[in-house]
């Protein structure tokens, strides 16, 4: 770890402390007492406010400020930040209202001219592929806020017999142009994955104050995976099939190598049967279904229907 990286890590290390001793830095970063003293001096220069407490139990006391202490990034780290922002601009819908191009331009203007030129040359040398959203998701900001604040949301979900639900969302995920959220249905006591574009109405609920922690929600998800995907399957993949799997796979699917074979395995629910067939068809000749027989037969029947169209 070079000096600038160490100073940044020390700032992060001290950010949630009220006080510290020299030994805290020497033990955490494996540096000498002399180096720790020099680092403290430089941290003060960077804006870290502190004073020395004398006595047997003395040390350094941090003065809390509302303003953040500036963190130094090297050119490689700055480049990584701009690549990340550029990648986010490719999403046509996000949980944030800000325009990423505006953020990109604003951050770029803070850099010295030489670094601006370097960043722009890097961006010119990389092509980004846009995955368009299949349909708009209007409530991503509310959903994200409910995750952070651990709140229940009331949603109206697509055209169902009982469309109104109260859910606590665990996470948001974006896959192949579609936003999804994993959530626990409070009234039905079950775990579900929802397509965000099929949520027709959404608002934070003020009716329920007791909510689940993220650890509890994660445990609900684990139990759901154990019991819901109760039909085991296994397929053999070609090298290209493995590559296609890496580009597009789902939580109920796993990959392993065994006896020189590339195996895709996992479990699915009866309700997901048609979806499994469609996914396997997308792999074409790069997949061979080992079991179950029912899935194998449905795959062959679908291939026959495709052949008939010609």
PEKAUR-V948547 format. One record per backbone hydrogen bond with DSSP energy under -0.5 kcal/mol. CO is the residue of the C=O (numbers start at 0). NH is the residue of the N-H. If there is no record, write none. Layout:
co:CO nh:NH
co:CO nh:NH
This chain:
co:1 nh:5
co:2 nh:6
co:3 nh:7
co:4 nh:8
co:5 nh:9
co:6 nh:10
co:7 nh:11
co:8 nh:12
co:9 nh:13
co:10 nh:14
co:13 nh:16
co:17 nh:61
co:19 nh:59
co:20 nh:23
co:20 nh:24
co:21 nh:24
co:21 nh:25
co:22 nh:26
co:23 nh:27
co:24 nh:28
co:25 nh:29
co:25 nh:30
co:31 nh:35
co:32 nh:36
co:33 nh:37
co:34 nh:38
co:35 nh:39
co:36 nh:40
co:37 nh:41
co:38 nh:42
co:39 nh:43
co:40 nh:44
co:41 nh:45
co:42 nh:46
co:42 nh:47
co:43 nh:46
co:45 nh:69
co:46 nh:48
co:48 nh:62
co:50 nh:60
co:51 nh:53
co:52 nh:58
co:54 nh:57
co:58 nh:52
co:59 nh:19
co:60 nh:50
co:61 nh:63
co:73 nh:77
co:74 nh:78
co:75 nh:79
co:76 nh:80
co:77 nh:81
co:78 nh:82
co:79 nh:83
co:80 nh:84
co:81 nh:85
co:82 nh:86
co:83 nh:87
co:84 nh:88
co:86 nh:89
co:87 nh:90
co:89 nh:91
co:97 nh:99
co:98 nh:102
co:99 nh:103
co:100 nh:104
co:101 nh:105
co:102 nh:106
co:103 nh:107
co:104 nh:108
co:106 nh:109
co:107 nh:110
co:111 nh:115
co:112 nh:116
co:113 nh:117
co:114 nh:118
co:115 nh:119
co:116 nh:120
co:117 nh:121
co:118 nh:122
co:119 nh:123
co:120 nh:124
co:121 nh:124
co:122 nh:125
co:127 nh:129
co:129 nh:131
co:135 nh:137
co:138 nh:142
co:139 nh:143
co:140 nh:144
co:141 nh:145
co:142 nh:146
co:143 nh:147
co:144 nh:148
co:145 nh:149
co:145 nh:150
co:146 nh:149
co:151 nh:204
co:152 nh:154
co:152 nh:166
co:153 nh:202
co:154 nh:156
co:154 nh:164
co:155 nh:157
co:155 nh:199
co:155 nh:200
co:157 nh:159
co:159 nh:162
co:162 nh:156
co:164 nh:154
co:164 nh:166
co:165 nh:185
co:165 nh:186
co:166 nh:152
co:166 nh:168
co:167 nh:183
co:170 nh:181
co:172 nh:174
co:172 nh:179
co:174 nh:177
co:176 nh:133
co:176 nh:134
co:177 nh:174
co:178 nh:195
co:178 nh:196
co:179 nh:172
co:180 nh:193
co:181 nh:169
co:181 nh:170
co:182 nh:184
co:182 nh:191
co:183 nh:167
co:183 nh:185
co:184 nh:188
co:184 nh:189
co:189 nh:184
co:191 nh:182
co:193 nh:180
co:193 nh:195
co:194 nh:197
co:195 nh:198
co:197 nh:157
co:197 nh:199
co:200 nh:155
co:202 nh:153
co:206 nh:208
co:208 nh:210
co:212 nh:216
co:213 nh:217
co:214 nh:218
co:215 nh:219
co:216 nh:220
co:217 nh:221
co:218 nh:222
co:219 nh:223
co:220 nh:224
co:221 nh:225
co:222 nh:226
co:223 nh:227
co:223 nh:228
co:224 nh:228
co:227 nh:229
co:229 nh:231
co:230 nh:267
co:232 nh:265
co:233 nh:289
co:233 nh:290
co:234 nh:263
co:235 nh:287
co:236 nh:261
co:237 nh:241
co:238 nh:242
co:239 nh:243
co:240 nh:244
co:241 nh:245
co:242 nh:246
co:243 nh:247
co:249 nh:252
co:251 nh:266
co:253 nh:264
co:255 nh:262
co:257 nh:260
co:260 nh:257
co:260 nh:262
co:261 nh:236
co:262 nh:255
co:263 nh:234
co:264 nh:253
co:265 nh:232
co:267 nh:230
co:268 nh:271
co:269 nh:272
co:271 nh:275
co:272 nh:276
co:273 nh:277
co:274 nh:278
co:275 nh:279
co:276 nh:280
co:277 nh:281
co:278 nh:282
co:279 nh:282
co:280 nh:283
co:282 nh:285
co:283 nh:286
co:285 nh:237
co:287 nh:235
co:290 nh:233
co:291 nh:295
co:292 nh:296
co:293 nh:297
co:294 nh:298
co:295 nh:299
co:296 nh:300
co:297 nh:301
co:298 nh:302
co:299 nh:303
co:300 nh:304
co:301 nh:305
co:302 nh:306
co:303 nh:307
co:304 nh:308
co:306 nh:309
